[in-house]
Amino acid sequence: MGTGRNPIAVIAKAFISVNEEVIQIKRTVFSKKIETHWQDISELQLNITSIRFKYKNGSDLLFDYQKLDSDTIHNLRTTLVEIAKIKSIPVS
């Protein structure tokens, strides 16, 4: 959809997978996968060590990425911002 990235995903150490329809998060290798659809997100909040997904229903989800390498973090943040822009989701 025009982001210039592989639509299959940005994959970060099997902890997060992002495409233009869904975000899948697995906080640890042994934890259950959490699936979030972009259509359910009202806002993305990026900070130095984490991403907070705020949902339209008022709940939120925090993904801490400080254990990822800097290139992966940069690619993840760039992809999230590009897709959020396409979907008209505010990023702060």
SEFIZA-3560 file (N, C-alpha, C; in Angstrom, 3 decimals):
REM SEFIZA-3560
<numar><xx>0.801</xx><yy>-1.203</yy><zz>0.000</zz><atom>N</atom></numar>
<numar><xx>0.000</xx><yy>0.000</yy><zz>0.000</zz><atom>CA</atom></numar>
<numar><xx>0.838</xx><yy>1.258</yy><zz>0.000</zz><atom>C</atom></numar>
<numar><xx>1.923</xx><yy>1.279</yy><zz>-0.686</zz><atom>N</atom></numar>
<numar><xx>2.648</xx><yy>2.512</yy><zz>-0.875</zz><atom>CA</atom></numar>
<numar><xx>3.609</xx><yy>2.930</yy><zz>0.205</zz><atom>C</atom></numar>
<numar><xx>3.942</xx><yy>2.079</yy><zz>1.172</zz><atom>N</atom></numar>
<numar><xx>4.905</xx><yy>2.480</yy><zz>2.196</zz><atom>CA</atom></numar>
<numar><xx>6.317</xx><yy>2.165</yy><zz>1.762</zz><atom>C</atom></numar>
<numar><xx>6.478</xx><yy>1.459</yy><zz>0.642</zz><atom>N</atom></numar>
<numar><xx>7.795</xx><yy>1.093</yy><zz>0.183</zz><atom>CA</atom></numar>
<numar><xx>8.420</xx><yy>-0.031</yy><zz>0.987</zz><atom>C</atom></numar>
<numar><xx>7.645</xx><yy>-0.711</yy><zz>1.769</zz><atom>N</atom></numar>
<numar><xx>8.131</xx><yy>-1.804</yy><zz>2.605</zz><atom>CA</atom></numar>
<numar><xx>7.403</xx><yy>-3.084</yy><zz>2.220</zz><atom>C</atom></numar>
<numar><xx>8.031</xx><yy>-4.186</yy><zz>2.539</zz><atom>N</atom></numar>
<numar><xx>7.421</xx><yy>-5.479</yy><zz>2.309</zz><atom>CA</atom></numar>
<numar><xx>6.103</xx><yy>-5.549</yy><zz>3.075</zz><atom>C</atom></numar>
<numar><xx>4.990</xx><yy>-5.768</yy><zz>2.381</zz><atom>N</atom></numar>
<numar><xx>3.696</xx><yy>-5.793</yy><zz>3.093</zz><atom>CA</atom></numar>
<numar><xx>3.570</xx><yy>-6.948</yy><zz>4.072</zz><atom>C</atom></numar>
<numar><xx>4.418</xx><yy>-7.938</yy><zz>3.952</zz><atom>N</atom></numar>
<numar><xx>4.344</xx><yy>-9.055</yy><zz>4.883</zz><atom>CA</atom></numar>
<numar><xx>4.656</xx><yy>-8.573</yy><zz>6.289</zz><atom>C</atom></numar>
<numar><xx>5.726</xx><yy>-7.755</yy><zz>6.462</zz><atom>N</atom></numar>
<numar><xx>5.974</xx><yy>-7.288</yy><zz>7.824</zz><atom>CA</atom></numar>
<numar><xx>7.351</xx><yy>-6.696</yy><zz>8.025</zz><atom>C</atom></numar>
<numar><xx>7.451</xx><yy>-5.989</yy><zz>9.121</zz><atom>N</atom></numar>
<numar><xx>8.722</xx><yy>-5.696</yy><zz>9.754</zz><atom>CA</atom></numar>
<numar><xx>8.729</xx><yy>-6.637</yy><zz>10.940</zz><atom>C</atom></numar>
<numar><xx>9.723</xx><yy>-7.477</yy><zz>11.033</zz><atom>N</atom></numar>
<numar><xx>9.757</xx><yy>-8.453</yy><zz>12.121</zz><atom>CA</atom></numar>
<numar><xx>10.928</xx><yy>-8.138</yy><zz>13.023</zz><atom>C</atom></numar>
<numar><xx>10.679</xx><yy>-8.014</yy><zz>14.293</zz><atom>N</atom></numar>
<numar><xx>11.703</xx><yy>-7.659</yy><zz>15.265</zz><atom>CA</atom></numar>
<numar><xx>11.897</xx><yy>-8.799</yy><zz>16.247</zz><atom>C</atom></numar>
<numar><xx>12.867</xx><yy>-9.630</yy><zz>15.986</zz><atom>N</atom></numar>
<numar><xx>13.249</xx><yy>-10.681</yy><zz>16.925</zz><atom>CA</atom></numar>
<numar><xx>12.075</xx><yy>-11.552</yy><zz>17.373</zz><atom>C</atom></numar>
<numar><xx>11.097</xx><yy>-11.768</yy><zz>16.520</zz><atom>N</atom></numar>
<numar><xx>9.917</xx><yy>-12.579</yy><zz>16.827</zz><atom>CA</atom></numar>
<numar><xx>9.075</xx><yy>-11.989</yy><zz>17.948</zz><atom>C</atom></numar>
<numar><xx>9.261</xx><yy>-10.721</yy><zz>18.267</zz><atom>N</atom></numar>
<numar><xx>8.482</xx><yy>-10.081</yy><zz>19.313</zz><atom>CA</atom></numar>
<numar><xx>7.361</xx><yy>-9.219</yy><zz>18.742</zz><atom>C</atom></numar>
<numar><xx>7.568</xx><yy>-8.644</yy><zz>17.555</zz><atom>N</atom></numar>
<numar><xx>6.526</xx><yy>-7.803</yy><zz>16.960</zz><atom>CA</atom></numar>
<numar><xx>6.559</xx><yy>-7.960</yy><zz>15.443</zz><atom>C</atom></numar>
<numar><xx>5.382</xx><yy>-8.007</yy><zz>14.863</zz><atom>N</atom></numar>
<numar><xx>5.230</xx><yy>-8.098</yy><zz>13.419</zz><atom>CA</atom></numar>
<numar><xx>4.187</xx><yy>-7.057</yy><zz>13.012</zz><atom>C</atom></numar>
<numar><xx>4.528</xx><yy>-6.269</yy><zz>11.996</zz><atom>N</atom></numar>
<numar><xx>3.653</xx><yy>-5.171</yy><zz>11.583</zz><atom>CA</atom></numar>
<numar><xx>3.403</xx><yy>-5.259</yy><zz>10.087</zz><atom>C</atom></numar>
<numar><xx>2.129</xx><yy>-5.167</yy><zz>9.708</zz><atom>N</atom></numar>
<numar><xx>1.792</xx><yy>-4.958</yy><zz>8.301</zz><atom>CA</atom></numar>
<numar><xx>0.657</xx><yy>-3.951</yy><zz>8.246</zz><atom>C</atom></numar>
<numar><xx>0.106</xx><yy>-3.727</yy><zz>7.093</zz><atom>N</atom></numar>
<numar><xx>-0.879</xx><yy>-2.662</yy><zz>6.937</zz><atom>CA</atom></numar>
<numar><xx>-2.277</xx><yy>-3.016</yy><zz>7.439</zz><atom>C</atom></numar>
<numar><xx>-2.471</xx><yy>-4.223</yy><zz>7.906</zz><atom>N</atom></numar>
<numar><xx>-3.762</xx><yy>-4.634</yy><zz>8.453</zz><atom>CA</atom></numar>
<numar><xx>-3.715</xx><yy>-4.917</yy><zz>9.947</zz><atom>C</atom></numar>
<numar><xx>-2.598</xx><yy>-5.490</yy><zz>10.400</zz><atom>N</atom></numar>
<numar><xx>-2.542</xx><yy>-5.977</yy><zz>11.776</zz><atom>CA</atom></numar>
<numar><xx>-1.145</xx><yy>-5.802</yy><zz>12.370</zz><atom>C</atom></numar>
<numar><xx>-1.109</xx><yy>-5.671</yy><zz>13.690</zz><atom>N</atom></numar>
<numar><xx>0.128</xx><yy>-5.661</yy><zz>14.460</zz><atom>CA</atom></numar>
<numar><xx>0.050</xx><yy>-6.865</yy><zz>15.388</zz><atom>C</atom></numar>
<numar><xx>1.069</xx><yy>-7.705</yy><zz>15.355</zz><atom>N</atom></numar>
<numar><xx>1.112</xx><yy>-8.871</yy><zz>16.233</zz><atom>CA</atom></numar>
<numar><xx>2.275</xx><yy>-8.687</yy><zz>17.191</zz><atom>C</atom></numar>
<numar><xx>1.997</xx><yy>-8.830</yy><zz>18.473</zz><atom>N</atom></numar>
<numar><xx>3.006</xx><yy>-8.625</yy><zz>19.505</zz><atom>CA</atom></numar>
<numar><xx>3.108</xx><yy>-9.875</yy><zz>20.356</zz><atom>C</atom></numar>
<numar><xx>4.331</xx><yy>-10.272</yy><zz>20.600</zz><atom>N</atom></numar>
<numar><xx>4.619</xx><yy>-11.380</yy><zz>21.505</zz><atom>CA</atom></numar>
<numar><xx>5.697</xx><yy>-10.857</yy><zz>22.447</zz><atom>C</atom></numar>
<numar><xx>5.314</xx><yy>-10.539</yy><zz>23.670</zz><atom>N</atom></numar>
<numar><xx>6.215</xx><yy>-9.867</yy><zz>24.605</zz><atom>CA</atom></numar>
<numar><xx>7.426</xx><yy>-10.710</yy><zz>24.984</zz><atom>C</atom></numar>
<numar><xx>7.237</xx><yy>-12.007</yy><zz>25.094</zz><atom>N</atom></numar>
<numar><xx>8.347</xx><yy>-12.916</yy><zz>25.348</zz><atom>CA</atom></numar>
<numar><xx>8.174</xx><yy>-14.130</yy><zz>24.453</zz><atom>C</atom></numar>
<numar><xx>9.207</xx><yy>-14.919</yy><zz>24.361</zz><atom>N</atom></numar>
<numar><xx>9.153</xx><yy>-16.105</yy><zz>23.518</zz><atom>CA</atom></numar>
<numar><xx>8.016</xx><yy>-17.037</yy><zz>23.936</zz><atom>C</atom></numar>
<numar><xx>7.726</xx><yy>-17.092</yy><zz>25.221</zz><atom>N</atom></numar>
<numar><xx>6.729</xx><yy>-18.034</yy><zz>25.723</zz><atom>CA</atom></numar>
<numar><xx>5.342</xx><yy>-17.425</yy><zz>25.951</zz><atom>C</atom></numar>
<numar><xx>5.196</xx><yy>-16.149</yy><zz>25.723</zz><atom>N</atom></numar>
<numar><xx>3.898</xx><yy>-15.512</yy><zz>25.949</zz><atom>CA</atom></numar>
<numar><xx>2.970</xx><yy>-15.712</yy><zz>24.754</zz><atom>C</atom></numar>
<numar><xx>1.699</xx><yy>-15.511</yy><zz>25.007</zz><atom>N</atom></numar>
<numar><xx>0.683</xx><yy>-15.615</yy><zz>23.967</zz><atom>CA</atom></numar>
<numar><xx>0.780</xx><yy>-14.410</yy><zz>23.035</zz><atom>C</atom></numar>
<numar><xx>0.557</xx><yy>-14.636</yy><zz>21.752</zz><atom>N</atom></numar>
<numar><xx>0.595</xx><yy>-13.571</yy><zz>20.757</zz><atom>CA</atom></numar>
<numar><xx>-0.635</xx><yy>-12.668</yy><zz>20.915</zz><atom>C</atom></numar>
<numar><xx>-0.405</xx><yy>-11.365</yy><zz>20.870</zz><atom>N</atom></numar>
<numar><xx>-1.480</xx><yy>-10.373</yy><zz>20.923</zz><atom>CA</atom></numar>
<numar><xx>-1.632</xx><yy>-9.805</yy><zz>19.517</zz><atom>C</atom></numar>
<numar><xx>-2.846</xx><yy>-9.799</yy><zz>19.003</zz><atom>N</atom></numar>
<numar><xx>-3.094</xx><yy>-9.290</yy><zz>17.658</zz><atom>CA</atom></numar>
<numar><xx>-3.952</xx><yy>-8.032</yy><zz>17.745</zz><atom>C</atom></numar>
<numar><xx>-3.471</xx><yy>-6.978</yy><zz>17.116</zz><atom>N</atom></numar>
<numar><xx>-4.167</xx><yy>-5.696</yy><zz>17.115</zz><atom>CA</atom></numar>
<numar><xx>-4.406</xx><yy>-5.260</yy><zz>15.674</zz><atom>C</atom></numar>
<numar><xx>-5.629</xx><yy>-4.917</yy><zz>15.355</zz><atom>N</atom></numar>
<numar><xx>-5.957</xx><yy>-4.428</yy><zz>14.018</zz><atom>CA</atom></numar>
<numar><xx>-5.847</xx><yy>-2.905</yy><zz>14.001</zz><atom>C</atom></numar>
<numar><xx>-5.257</xx><yy>-2.383</yy><zz>12.938</zz><atom>N</atom></numar>
<numar><xx>-5.089</xx><yy>-0.933</yy><zz>12.829</zz><atom>CA</atom></numar>
<numar><xx>-6.421</xx><yy>-0.199</yy><zz>12.993</zz><atom>C</atom></numar>
<numar><xx>-7.501</xx><yy>-0.777</yy><zz>12.512</zz><atom>N</atom></numar>
<numar><xx>-8.807</xx><yy>-0.126</yy><zz>12.575</zz><atom>CA</atom></numar>
<numar><xx>-9.278</xx><yy>0.099</yy><zz>14.009</zz><atom>C</atom></numar>
<numar><xx>-8.681</xx><yy>-0.609</yy><zz>14.979</zz><atom>N</atom></numar>
<numar><xx>-9.066</xx><yy>-0.467</yy><zz>16.385</zz><atom>CA</atom></numar>
<numar><xx>-8.215</xx><yy>0.548</yy><zz>17.141</zz><atom>C</atom></numar>
<numar><xx>-7.183</xx><yy>1.080</yy><zz>16.493</zz><atom>N</atom></numar>
<numar><xx>-6.241</xx><yy>1.995</yy><zz>17.153</zz><atom>CA</atom></numar>
<numar><xx>-6.684</xx><yy>3.436</yy><zz>16.953</zz><atom>C</atom></numar>
<numar><xx>-6.690</xx><yy>4.212</yy><zz>18.043</zz><atom>N</atom></numar>
<numar><xx>-7.048</xx><yy>5.628</yy><zz>17.951</zz><atom>CA</atom></numar>
<numar><xx>-5.815</xx><yy>6.533</yy><zz>17.958</zz><atom>C</atom></numar>
<numar><xx>-4.715</xx><yy>6.049</yy><zz>18.544</zz><atom>N</atom></numar>
<numar><xx>-3.501</xx><yy>6.868</yy><zz>18.621</zz><atom>CA</atom></numar>
<numar><xx>-2.292</xx><yy>5.975</yy><zz>18.881</zz><atom>C</atom></numar>
<numar><xx>-1.143</xx><yy>6.395</yy><zz>18.357</zz><atom>N</atom></numar>
<numar><xx>0.139</xx><yy>5.744</yy><zz>18.614</zz><atom>CA</atom></numar>
<numar><xx>0.990</xx><yy>6.717</yy><zz>19.411</zz><atom>C</atom></numar>
<numar><xx>1.571</xx><yy>6.278</yy><zz>20.503</zz><atom>N</atom></numar>
<numar><xx>2.464</xx><yy>7.121</yy><zz>21.293</zz><atom>CA</atom></numar>
<numar><xx>3.841</xx><yy>6.482</yy><zz>21.299</zz><atom>C</atom></numar>
<numar><xx>4.809</xx><yy>7.186</yy><zz>20.714</zz><atom>N</atom></numar>
<numar><xx>6.177</xx><yy>6.681</yy><zz>20.642</zz><atom>CA</atom></numar>
<numar><xx>7.036</xx><yy>7.408</yy><zz>21.657</zz><atom>C</atom></numar>
<numar><xx>7.853</xx><yy>6.644</yy><zz>22.400</zz><atom>N</atom></numar>
<numar><xx>8.852</xx><yy>7.289</yy><zz>23.241</zz><atom>CA</atom></numar>
<numar><xx>10.173</xx><yy>6.558</yy><zz>23.097</zz><atom>C</atom></numar>
<numar><xx>11.135</xx><yy>6.877</yy><zz>23.890</zz><atom>N</atom></numar>
<numar><xx>12.490</xx><yy>6.369</yy><zz>23.716</zz><atom>CA</atom></numar>
<numar><xx>12.571</xx><yy>4.848</yy><zz>23.850</zz><atom>C</atom></numar>
<numar><xx>11.811</xx><yy>4.256</yy><zz>24.736</zz><atom>N</atom></numar>
<numar><xx>11.945</xx><yy>2.822</yy><zz>25.001</zz><atom>CA</atom></numar>
<numar><xx>10.702</xx><yy>1.990</yy><zz>24.696</zz><atom>C</atom></numar>
<numar><xx>9.622</xx><yy>2.632</yy><zz>24.267</zz><atom>N</atom></numar>
<numar><xx>8.399</xx><yy>1.855</yy><zz>24.065</zz><atom>CA</atom></numar>
<numar><xx>7.424</xx><yy>2.536</yy><zz>23.106</zz><atom>C</atom></numar>
<numar><xx>6.411</xx><yy>1.764</yy><zz>22.748</zz><atom>N</atom></numar>
<numar><xx>5.298</xx><yy>2.245</yy><zz>21.922</zz><atom>CA</atom></numar>
<numar><xx>4.025</xx><yy>1.929</yy><zz>22.690</zz><atom>C</atom></numar>
<numar><xx>3.151</xx><yy>2.907</yy><zz>22.792</zz><atom>N</atom></numar>
<numar><xx>1.840</xx><yy>2.682</yy><zz>23.407</zz><atom>CA</atom></numar>
<numar><xx>0.794</xx><yy>2.769</yy><zz>22.299</zz><atom>C</atom></numar>
<numar><xx>-0.003</xx><yy>1.712</yy><zz>22.188</zz><atom>N</atom></numar>
<numar><xx>-1.117</xx><yy>1.679</yy><zz>21.264</zz><atom>CA</atom></numar>
<numar><xx>-2.361</xx><yy>2.028</yy><zz>22.060</zz><atom>C</atom></numar>
<numar><xx>-3.005</xx><yy>3.127</yy><zz>21.735</zz><atom>N</atom></numar>
<numar><xx>-4.246</xx><yy>3.529</yy><zz>22.404</zz><atom>CA</atom></numar>
<numar><xx>-5.397</xx><yy>3.095</yy><zz>21.500</zz><atom>C</atom></numar>
<numar><xx>-6.358</xx><yy>2.409</yy><zz>22.118</zz><atom>N</atom></numar>
<numar><xx>-7.479</xx><yy>1.855</yy><zz>21.371</zz><atom>CA</atom></numar>
<numar><xx>-8.710</xx><yy>2.740</yy><zz>21.432</zz><atom>C</atom></numar>
<numar><xx>-9.568</xx><yy>2.580</yy><zz>20.449</zz><atom>N</atom></numar>
<numar><xx>-10.816</xx><yy>3.338</yy><zz>20.376</zz><atom>CA</atom></numar>
<numar><xx>-11.734</xx><yy>3.044</yy><zz>21.554</zz><atom>C</atom></numar>
<numar><xx>-11.583</xx><yy>1.884</yy><zz>22.186</zz><atom>N</atom></numar>
<numar><xx>-12.428</xx><yy>1.537</yy><zz>23.319</zz><atom>CA</atom></numar>
<numar><xx>-11.894</xx><yy>2.091</yy><zz>24.646</zz><atom>C</atom></numar>
<numar><xx>-10.797</xx><yy>2.863</yy><zz>24.593</zz><atom>N</atom></numar>
<numar><xx>-10.240</xx><yy>3.492</yy><zz>25.793</zz><atom>CA</atom></numar>
<numar><xx>-9.101</xx><yy>2.721</yy><zz>26.449</zz><atom>C</atom></numar>
<numar><xx>-8.882</xx><yy>1.471</yy><zz>26.064</zz><atom>N</atom></numar>
<numar><xx>-7.778</xx><yy>0.699</yy><zz>26.638</zz><atom>CA</atom></numar>
<numar><xx>-6.487</xx><yy>1.001</yy><zz>25.871</zz><atom>C</atom></numar>
<numar><xx>-5.381</xx><yy>0.466</yy><zz>26.368</zz><atom>N</atom></numar>
<numar><xx>-4.120</xx><yy>0.647</yy><zz>25.659</zz><atom>CA</atom></numar>
<numar><xx>-3.212</xx><yy>-0.557</yy><zz>25.857</zz><atom>C</atom></numar>
<numar><xx>-2.156</xx><yy>-0.613</yy><zz>25.059</zz><atom>N</atom></numar>
<numar><xx>-1.180</xx><yy>-1.692</yy><zz>25.108</zz><atom>CA</atom></numar>
<numar><xx>0.200</xx><yy>-1.071</yy><zz>24.974</zz><atom>C</atom></numar>
<numar><xx>1.108</xx><yy>-1.443</yy><zz>25.861</zz><atom>N</atom></numar>
<numar><xx>2.465</xx><yy>-0.930</yy><zz>25.841</zz><atom>CA</atom></numar>
<numar><xx>3.401</xx><yy>-2.024</yy><zz>25.344</zz><atom>C</atom></numar>
<numar><xx>4.217</xx><yy>-1.688</yy><zz>24.334</zz><atom>N</atom></numar>
<numar><xx>5.252</xx><yy>-2.597</yy><zz>23.847</zz><atom>CA</atom></numar>
<numar><xx>6.603</xx><yy>-1.962</yy><zz>24.122</zz><atom>C</atom></numar>
<numar><xx>7.382</xx><yy>-2.602</yy><zz>24.984</zz><atom>N</atom></numar>
<numar><xx>8.706</xx><yy>-2.116</yy><zz>25.357</zz><atom>CA</atom></numar>
<numar><xx>9.722</xx><yy>-2.724</yy><zz>24.391</zz><atom>C</atom></numar>
<numar><xx>10.450</xx><yy>-1.873</yy><zz>23.675</zz><atom>N</atom></numar>
<numar><xx>11.383</xx><yy>-2.383</yy><zz>22.669</zz><atom>CA</atom></numar>
<numar><xx>12.846</xx><yy>-2.093</yy><zz>22.989</zz><atom>C</atom></numar>
<numar><xx>13.177</xx><yy>-1.769</yy><zz>24.203</zz><atom>N</atom></numar>
<numar><xx>14.540</xx><yy>-1.380</yy><zz>24.526</zz><atom>CA</atom></numar>
<numar><xx>15.561</xx><yy>-2.509</yy><zz>24.357</zz><atom>C</atom></numar>
<numar><xx>15.131</xx><yy>-3.757</yy><zz>24.285</zz><atom>N</atom></numar>
<numar><xx>16.063</xx><yy>-4.863</yy><zz>24.090</zz><atom>CA</atom></numar>
<numar><xx>16.388</xx><yy>-5.111</yy><zz>22.617</zz><atom>C</atom></numar>
<numar><xx>15.699</xx><yy>-4.440</yy><zz>21.712</zz><atom>N</atom></numar>
<numar><xx>15.948</xx><yy>-4.603</yy><zz>20.286</zz><atom>CA</atom></numar>
<numar><xx>17.136</xx><yy>-3.753</yy><zz>19.862</zz><atom>C</atom></numar>
<numar><xx>17.779</xx><yy>-4.144</yy><zz>18.766</zz><atom>N</atom></numar>
<numar><xx>18.912</xx><yy>-3.349</yy><zz>18.284</zz><atom>CA</atom></numar>
<numar><xx>18.419</xx><yy>-2.060</yy><zz>17.628</zz><atom>C</atom></numar>
<numar><xx>19.292</xx><yy>-1.091</yy><zz>17.512</zz><atom>N</atom></numar>
<numar><xx>18.902</xx><yy>0.250</yy><zz>17.064</zz><atom>CA</atom></numar>
<numar><xx>18.360</xx><yy>0.266</yy><zz>15.633</zz><atom>C</atom></numar>
<numar><xx>18.897</xx><yy>-0.556</yy><zz>14.731</zz><atom>N</atom></numar>
<numar><xx>18.378</xx><yy>-0.603</yy><zz>13.363</zz><atom>CA</atom></numar>
<numar><xx>16.958</xx><yy>-1.146</yy><zz>13.332</zz><atom>C</atom></numar>
<numar><xx>16.696</xx><yy>-2.158</yy><zz>14.119</zz><atom>N</atom></numar>
<numar><xx>15.354</xx><yy>-2.743</yy><zz>14.187</zz><atom>CA</atom></numar>
<numar><xx>14.363</xx><yy>-1.730</yy><zz>14.757</zz><atom>C</atom></numar>
<numar><xx>14.774</xx><yy>-1.025</yy><zz>15.807</zz><atom>N</atom></numar>
<numar><xx>13.911</xx><yy>-0.002</yy><zz>16.410</zz><atom>CA</atom></numar>
<numar><xx>13.602</xx><yy>1.091</yy><zz>15.392</zz><atom>C</atom></numar>
<numar><xx>14.613</xx><yy>1.548</yy><zz>14.675</zz><atom>N</atom></numar>
<numar><xx>14.403</xx><yy>2.597</yy><zz>13.664</zz><atom>CA</atom></numar>
<numar><xx>13.423</xx><yy>2.118</yy><zz>12.587</zz><atom>C</atom></numar>
<numar><xx>13.637</xx><yy>0.899</yy><zz>12.067</zz><atom>N</atom></numar>
<numar><xx>12.742</xx><yy>0.367</yy><zz>11.034</zz><atom>CA</atom></numar>
<numar><xx>11.322</xx><yy>0.186</yy><zz>11.555</zz><atom>C</atom></numar>
<numar><xx>11.197</xx><yy>-0.293</yy><zz>12.776</zz><atom>N</atom></numar>
<numar><xx>9.884</xx><yy>-0.480</yy><zz>13.390</zz><atom>CA</atom></numar>
<numar><xx>9.151</xx><yy>0.851</yy><zz>13.531</zz><atom>C</atom></numar>
<numar><xx>9.820</xx><yy>1.833</yy><zz>14.108</zz><atom>N</atom></numar>
<numar><xx>9.202</xx><yy>3.146</yy><zz>14.312</zz><atom>CA</atom></numar>
<numar><xx>8.817</xx><yy>3.783</yy><zz>12.978</zz><atom>C</atom></numar>
<numar><xx>9.721</xx><yy>3.700</yy><zz>11.991</zz><atom>N</atom></numar>
<numar><xx>9.445</xx><yy>4.280</yy><zz>10.671</zz><atom>CA</atom></numar>
<numar><xx>8.225</xx><yy>3.628</yy><zz>10.031</zz><atom>C</atom></numar>
<numar><xx>8.163</xx><yy>2.317</yy><zz>10.084</zz><atom>N</atom></numar>
<numar><xx>7.033</xx><yy>1.596</yy><zz>9.499</zz><atom>CA</atom></numar>
<numar><xx>5.728</xx><yy>1.936</yy><zz>10.211</zz><atom>C</atom></numar>
<numar><xx>5.749</xx><yy>1.957</yy><zz>11.541</zz><atom>N</atom></numar>
<numar><xx>4.538</xx><yy>2.297</yy><zz>12.297</zz><atom>CA</atom></numar>
<numar><xx>4.047</xx><yy>3.701</yy><zz>11.949</zz><atom>C</atom></numar>
<numar><xx>4.953</xx><yy>4.659</yy><zz>11.877</zz><atom>N</atom></numar>
<numar><xx>4.564</xx><yy>6.044</yy><zz>11.567</zz><atom>CA</atom></numar>
<numar><xx>4.001</xx><yy>6.132</yy><zz>10.149</zz><atom>C</atom></numar>
<numar><xx>4.634</xx><yy>5.456</yy><zz>9.194</zz><atom>N</atom></numar>
<numar><xx>4.149</xx><yy>5.496</yy><zz>7.808</zz><atom>CA</atom></numar>
<numar><xx>2.752</xx><yy>4.892</yy><zz>7.685</zz><atom>C</atom></numar>
<numar><xx>2.536</xx><yy>3.751</yy><zz>8.316</zz><atom>N</atom></numar>
<numar><xx>1.220</xx><yy>3.115</yy><zz>8.231</zz><atom>CA</atom></numar>
<numar><xx>0.179</xx><yy>3.944</yy><zz>8.981</zz><atom>C</atom></numar>
<numar><xx>0.537</xx><yy>4.469</yy><zz>10.145</zz><atom>N</atom></numar>
<numar><xx>-0.397</xx><yy>5.320</yy><zz>10.894</zz><atom>CA</atom></numar>
<numar><xx>-0.809</xx><yy>6.528</yy><zz>10.059</zz><atom>C</atom></numar>
<numar><xx>0.136</xx><yy>7.105</yy><zz>9.352</zz><atom>N</atom></numar>
<numar><xx>-0.169</xx><yy>8.262</yy><zz>8.490</zz><atom>CA</atom></numar>
<numar><xx>-1.170</xx><yy>7.869</yy><zz>7.395</zz><atom>C</atom></numar>
<numar><xx>-0.941</xx><yy>6.729</yy><zz>6.757</zz><atom>N</atom></numar>
<numar><xx>-1.861</xx><yy>6.244</yy><zz>5.725</zz><atom>CA</atom></numar>
<numar><xx>-3.258</xx><yy>6.025</yy><zz>6.297</zz><atom>C</atom></numar>
<numar><xx>-3.313</xx><yy>5.526</yy><zz>7.543</zz><atom>N</atom></numar>
<numar><xx>-4.583</xx><yy>5.212</yy><zz>8.193</zz><atom>CA</atom></numar>
<numar><xx>-5.178</xx><yy>6.402</yy><zz>8.941</zz><atom>C</atom></numar>
<numar><xx>-4.519</xx><yy>7.567</yy><zz>8.869</zz><atom>N</atom></numar>
<numar><xx>-4.960</xx><yy>8.794</yy><zz>9.563</zz><atom>CA</atom></numar>
<numar><xx>-5.055</xx><yy>8.598</yy><zz>11.069</zz><atom>C</atom></numar>
<numar><xx>-4.074</xx><yy>7.909</yy><zz>11.626</zz><atom>N</atom></numar>
<numar><xx>-3.995</xx><yy>7.685</yy><zz>13.071</zz><atom>CA</atom></numar>
<numar><xx>-2.967</xx><yy>8.651</yy><zz>13.650</zz><atom>C</atom></numar>
<numar><xx>-3.342</xx><yy>9.473</yy><zz>14.631</zz><atom>N</atom></numar>
<numar><xx>-2.385</xx><yy>10.418</yy><zz>15.210</zz><atom>CA</atom></numar>
<numar><xx>-1.213</xx><yy>9.709</yy><zz>15.878</zz><atom>C</atom></numar>
<numar><xx>-0.031</xx><yy>10.293</yy><zz>15.728</zz><atom>N</atom></numar>
<numar><xx>1.194</xx><yy>9.779</yy><zz>16.351</zz><atom>CA</atom></numar>
<numar><xx>1.770</xx><yy>10.889</yy><zz>17.225</zz><atom>C</atom></numar>
<numar><xx>2.070</xx><yy>10.548</yy><zz>18.472</zz><atom>N</atom></numar>
<numar><xx>2.689</xx><yy>11.547</yy><zz>19.350</zz><atom>CA</atom></numar>
<numar><xx>3.906</xx><yy>10.957</yy><zz>20.021</zz><atom>C</atom></numar>
//
